[in-house]
Structures are given as structure tokens and as C-alpha cells.
Amino acid sequence: MVNAAPLIVSHGRVRAVADTRRGGSYRCRLVPGVPVKRYVWRILVAAVVVLVLVAAAGAGVAWWFNRGPGFERECDRLAALAATRPGMVVADIGAGSGRMAASMAFRIGPSGRLFATEINEVLLQSIRERAAGQGLSNVTPILAGESTTGLAADCCDVIYMRRVYHHLTDARAVATSLYSSLRPGGRLVVIDMWTPDRLPFVRHGIPAETVRSGLERAGFQLERQIDRWSPIDYCLVFRKLVREA
Ligand SMILES: C[S@@+](CC[C@H](N)C(=O)[O-])C[C@H]1O[C@@H](n2cnc3c(N)ncnc32)[C@H](O)[C@@H]1O
């Protein structure tokens, strides 16, 4: 017997209409009414809100660590780790726009000297302008090369490099140059990012072991390794040993 009247099944706000007109078997089709459209809009709006919140949280965390209080705290920790004191000679290798170099230059005072090296001449100019703008007379910008720091031999008490080692195209030569520029007994601090296999959201980095072996080959001795320097960075502290008499 053929049933001509459609059967309407309701579940929540979605309605399905079934009819038996085709060979007695049921064919169902959803009836997209106003309530279904409202659900789709709610889901879309919720997805957009979640995306905006995640992006804002990411930007907030990046600001905190790169420009905000987290950055100054990192400078404090670096200064303590490297035992910097007023009057010391310190080098920032690959100083970028010079934000950290300026912070360290304040710490070593006018009797100290901060060499800020860069391979990029535009950034070198930014360092110059930042130092002048902040009234820092103890900052000396230095043009680095692919294979050399550009620093004189035995000129520094402390050298640090933050997020630079993984950019080096001739790491072996730079390591030799770093070793030559550091005074015996001085410290080299390397901060760099873990690799994407460990932190999938970072785009680049270098394993701490690669940095360690490269610098040990140049003569440095590892003093300390901090795996969680920041959410994405580790920190290695090396020493150039005092030569035996
Ligand atoms: C990711 S940025 C880090 C800048 C800064 N150290 C910081 O933490 O904000 C890497 C910097 O290293 C510089 N750089 C790359 N190779 C270099 C080299 N051989 N000598 C000096 N600087 C280098 C780049 O020009 C770039 O400014």
C-alpha cells in the first residue's frame, strides 16, 4: 500500500522528512529551516572568536617576551648568568636592532664598552640611532662578516648571542673568531631556539647539542645548560679557560 503523506521526524530543531513514495523504502531529507541556519552562524561566530582569542594570546606572549617585562627580566637573567659588572667589555653578536645591547650597555655603565655586531648594515644604523637616542656613549657598532665577528683578539670579558647561531652560514669560522675575541676566563652565553621537531610552532632553530659540539671544537668549555630559558629558547654558558703558565 502506498502511503502518500510524508512522515515528519523532529529531533531538536532539525527536521527530517521521510516519504514512502519510491518502492516502499524510506528516503530522508533534511529540511533546512531557520533554526539550522542559526546554528551554522553560531558555530562560525564561535570559531572566529576562538581564532581571534588564540591570535591575541600569541601576540601578547610574544610582546611580553620580546618587548615587555619578560624581555627586561631576560636581560637581568643574562647579566646575572654572565656575571657582568660596571666597567666590563661585553659583545652582543648579531645584535639586531640593538634592544638587548642597549639594556646591557646601561648595566655596564659609561666605564664599560658594549660592542654590538651585525652583518646587516641597515640594522647597524638602527643600533647607532638607538644608542644615540638613549644617550648611550658606550656602544660601539661593529660590522661583522659571514666568517668573523669583526672583534679584535682578547677584547671582551663577556660575549653573548641571542637567536643568532642558527643563522650562521659559517659557524665553524665564527666559533674560532669568538674564541679569539674572548679574554681567558671570560664567558660566552648562547641563547637559541629549540627546533620545530621539539616545538612544532617555531619555524627555525638549532639543536643545543649542535651548538655545544661546534663551540667545544673551537676550545670553549660548557659551564651550564638551561633547557627552559624561555618557552622556546635554551641557554648555554661556555667558559674560555685561563691558559696554563
Ligand atoms: C633573529 S635576529 C636576532 C637579533 C637579536 N639578537 C635579538 O635577539 O633580538 C638574528 C640576527 O643575526 C644577524 N646575523 C646573522 N648572521 C650574522 C653574523 N655572521 N654575524 C653577525 N650577525 C649576524 C642577522 O642580521 C639578524 O639581525
The ligand as an SDF file (V2000), in Angstrom:
LIG
                    3D

 27 29  0  0  0  0  0  0  0  0999 V2000
   66.7960   36.6610   14.8540 C   0  0  0  0  0  0  0  0  0  0  0  0
   67.8340   38.0450   14.7620 S   0  0  0  0  0  0  0  0  0  0  0  0
   68.2340   38.2440   16.4900 C   0  0  0  0  0  0  0  0  0  0  0  0
   68.5230   39.6630   16.8280 C   0  0  0  0  0  0  0  0  0  0  0  0
   68.8050   39.9050   18.3080 C   0  0  0  0  0  0  0  0  0  0  0  0
   69.9680   39.1680   18.7410 N   0  0  0  0  0  0  0  0  0  0  0  0
   67.6090   39.5360   19.1510 C   0  0  0  0  0  0  0  0  0  0  0  0
   67.6740   38.5910   19.9250 O   0  0  0  0  0  0  0  0  0  0  0  0
   66.5860   40.2200   19.0420 O   0  0  0  0  0  0  0  0  0  0  0  0
   69.3440   37.3900   14.0660 C   0  0  0  0  0  0  0  0  0  0  0  0
   70.3230   38.4730   13.7250 C   0  0  0  0  0  0  0  0  0  0  0  0
   71.6040   37.8990   13.4530 O   0  0  0  0  0  0  0  0  0  0  0  0
   72.2130   38.6390   12.4380 C   0  0  0  0  0  0  0  0  0  0  0  0
   73.3040   37.8220   11.8520 N   0  0  0  0  0  0  0  0  0  0  0  0
   73.2040   36.7410   11.0640 C   0  0  0  0  0  0  0  0  0  0  0  0
   74.4370   36.2510   10.7740 N   0  0  0  0  0  0  0  0  0  0  0  0
   75.3220   37.0280   11.4360 C   0  0  0  0  0  0  0  0  0  0  0  0
   76.7470   37.0390   11.5430 C   0  0  0  0  0  0  0  0  0  0  0  0
   77.5280   36.1360   10.9190 N   0  0  0  0  0  0  0  0  0  0  0  0
   77.3350   37.9890   12.3100 N   0  0  0  0  0  0  0  0  0  0  0  0
   76.5690   38.9250   12.9290 C   0  0  0  0  0  0  0  0  0  0  0  0
   75.2250   38.9720   12.8570 N   0  0  0  0  0  0  0  0  0  0  0  0
   74.6040   38.0310   12.1220 C   0  0  0  0  0  0  0  0  0  0  0  0
   71.0690   38.9520   11.4880 C   0  0  0  0  0  0  0  0  0  0  0  0
   71.3600   40.0520   10.6630 O   0  0  0  0  0  0  0  0  0  0  0  0
   69.9380   39.2370   12.4750 C   0  0  0  0  0  0  0  0  0  0  0  0
   69.8390   40.6020   12.7850 O   0  0  0  0  0  0  0  0  0  0  0  0
  1  2  1  0
  2  3  1  0
  2 10  1  0
  3  4  1  0
  4  5  1  0
  5  6  1  0
  5  7  1  0
  7  8  2  0
  7  9  1  0
 10 11  1  0
 11 12  1  0
 11 26  1  0
 12 13  1  0
 13 14  1  0
 13 24  1  0
 14 15  1  0
 14 23  1  0
 15 16  2  0
 16 17  1  0
 17 18  1  0
 17 23  2  0
 18 19  1  0
 18 20  2  0
 20 21  1  0
 21 22  2  0
 22 23  1  0
 24 25  1  0
 24 26  1  0
 26 27  1  0
M  CHG  2   2   1   9  -1
M  END
$$$$
